[in-house]
């Protein structure tokens, strides 16, 4: 049905095609197949399209350029890779993909969490209250005492190529619990004490 509707819209050879959540009522597998088909179609017909969606995976897969908006204000415009790997603001980092967000303090090139120094550079962030953003898959897991953060694994779920673990950070009395995605080359166990080291991260001033 969606393909027929698109064919009708394209039959008049429009200069711009507006697609307002065209795959919203479909199941995940069909949506993925239609996204791949739409990308192939665009490579053939080269029509400018505006694709409106609340599905981030859909937007990042289909689009050549992505516009991220917050309360009617444009936060960032760029390629899917740019907005995911180099978010311009804290909102974009927190909105696109899934991020671990921790309140930190920056003093010069030192970063502290709950008063404890983390062995990571501040990356030029201004001194003062800030937020540390890390993608869940960018948090490397190692033996206790070897990383910037340390915590106890509370729960582990394995699915596909990853294992998702809930980790209660040390020094927070169990109040700060984060989720990380780790490869399945080493099975994590509930109750295990591990260190966490951000491989890629961004620091933004607290708002």
C-alpha positions in Angstrom: 0.0 0.0 0.0 2.8 2.4 0.9 4.6 1.7 -2.4 1.5 2.3 -4.4 0.9 5.7 -2.6 4.6 6.7 -3.3 4.2 5.6 -7.0 1.1 7.9 -7.3 2.9 10.8 -5.7 6.0 10.4 -8.0 3.9 10.0 -11.2 3.4 13.7 -11.4 7.2 14.3 -11.2 7.2 16.6 -8.1 10.1 18.9 -7.4 9.8 18.1 -3.7 8.3 15.0 -2.0 6.9 15.3 1.5 6.8 12.0 3.4 5.0 12.5 6.8 5.7 9.3 8.9 4.9 7.0 5.9 5.9 3.8 7.7 4.4 4.6 11.1 1.7 1.8 11.2 4.0 -1.0 10.0 5.8 -3.7 11.9 9.6 -3.4 12.3 10.6 -5.9 9.6 8.4 -4.4 7.0 9.6 -0.9 7.9 13.2 -2.0 7.5 12.5 -3.5 4.0 10.7 -0.3 2.9 13.6 1.9 4.2 16.0 0.0 2.0 13.7 0.2 -0.9 13.3 3.9 -0.5 17.0 4.5 -0.4 17.4 2.5 -3.6 14.6 4.5 -5.2 16.2 7.8 -4.3 19.4 6.7 -5.9 17.5 6.2 -9.1 15.2 9.2 -9.3 17.1 11.9 -7.4 14.0 13.7 -6.1 14.4 15.9 -3.1 12.4 14.5 -0.2 11.5 15.7 3.3 11.0 12.7 5.5 9.3 13.4 8.8 9.7 10.6 11.5 10.0 10.1 15.2 12.0 6.9 14.5 15.7 7.8 14.9 17.0 4.6 13.2 14.7 5.4 10.3 16.0 8.9 10.0 19.6 8.0 10.2 19.3 5.2 7.7 17.1 7.0 5.1 18.4 10.6 5.2 21.4 12.3 3.5 20.9 15.2 5.9 19.3 15.2 9.3 17.7 18.2 11.1 17.4 17.8 14.9 14.9 20.2 16.5 14.0 21.0 20.1 10.9 23.0 20.9 10.8 24.4 17.3 14.5 25.4 17.3 17.1 23.8 15.1 19.9 22.3 17.2 22.0 20.7 14.4 21.9 20.0 10.7 24.3 17.5 9.3 24.8 14.0 7.8 23.6 11.1 9.9 27.2 10.3 10.8 27.9 13.9 11.9 24.9 14.3 14.2 25.6 10.9 15.8 29.4 11.0 16.1 29.8 14.8 16.6 26.7 16.1 18.3 26.8 19.9 18.6 24.9 20.2 21.8 24.0 18.3 24.9 20.4 18.0 23.6 21.5 16.3 20.3 23.8 13.9 22.2 21.1 12.9 24.6 18.4 12.7 21.9 20.2 10.9 19.1 21.0 7.3 20.0 21.3 6.2 23.6 23.7 7.9 26.0 25.0 7.6 29.5 24.8 11.0 31.1 26.7 11.8 34.3 27.0 15.1 36.2 30.6 16.1 36.6 32.7 19.1 37.6 35.5 20.4 35.3 38.5 22.3 36.7 41.1 23.0 34.1 41.8 19.7 32.4 40.5 17.7 35.4 37.1 16.0 35.5 35.5 14.9 38.7 32.5 12.8 39.5 31.1 13.1 43.0 34.4 14.8 44.0 36.5 11.8 42.7 38.9 12.5 39.8 38.4 10.6 36.6 41.4 9.8 34.5 40.0 11.4 31.4 40.9 14.8 29.9 38.3 17.6 29.8 38.6 18.0 26.0 38.6 21.7 26.3 35.4 22.0 28.3 35.0 25.1 30.3 35.5 24.9 34.1 32.4 24.4 36.2 29.4 22.1 36.4 29.1 19.9 33.3 27.6 16.7 32.0 29.6 13.8 30.7 28.0 12.0 27.7 29.1 8.5 26.7 27.5 6.1 24.2 26.7 2.8 25.9 28.8 0.9 23.5 31.7 3.3 24.0 32.2 2.3 27.6 35.0 -0.3 27.8 34.8 -2.9 30.5 37.9 -4.0 32.4 39.1 -5.5 35.7 38.4 -3.5 38.9 40.9 -0.7 39.5 41.9 -0.1 35.8 39.4 2.5 34.6 37.9 5.9 35.1 34.8 4.5 36.8 34.1 1.5 38.9 30.9 -0.3 39.8 29.1 -3.5 40.6 27.1 -5.3 37.9 23.5 -5.7 39.0 21.9 -7.5 36.0 23.0 -8.7 32.5 20.8 -9.4 29.5 22.4 -11.0 26.4 20.8 -10.6 22.9 22.4 -10.7 19.5 26.0 -9.7 19.4 25.9 -7.7 22.7 25.2 -8.0 26.4 23.6 -5.2 28.2 24.6 -4.7 31.8 23.2 -2.5 34.6 26.1 -1.2 36.7 25.8 0.5 40.0 28.6 3.0 40.2 30.9 2.9 43.3 30.6 5.8 45.7 27.0 6.6 44.8 25.4 4.2 47.4 23.8 2.4 44.6 21.8 5.5 43.5 23.6 5.9 40.2 22.9 3.0 37.9 24.0 3.1 34.2 23.4 0.7 31.3 26.3 -0.3 29.1 26.5 -2.5 25.9 29.5 -4.8 25.8 30.6 -7.4 23.2 30.1 -11.1 24.2 33.8 -12.0 24.0 33.8 -12.0 27.8 30.6 -13.0 29.7 29.8 -10.5 32.5 28.2 -11.8 35.7 25.8 -10.2 38.2 27.7 -9.2 41.3 31.1 -8.7 39.5 33.1 -5.5 40.2 34.3 -3.9 37.0 36.0 -0.8 35.8 34.6 1.3 33.0 36.6 3.5 30.7 35.0 5.9 28.2 36.6 5.3 24.7 34.7 8.2 23.1 32.8 10.9 25.0 31.8 14.5 25.1 31.5 17.0 27.9 29.0 19.9 27.8 28.4 22.6 30.3 25.4 22.0 32.5 22.4 24.1 31.6 
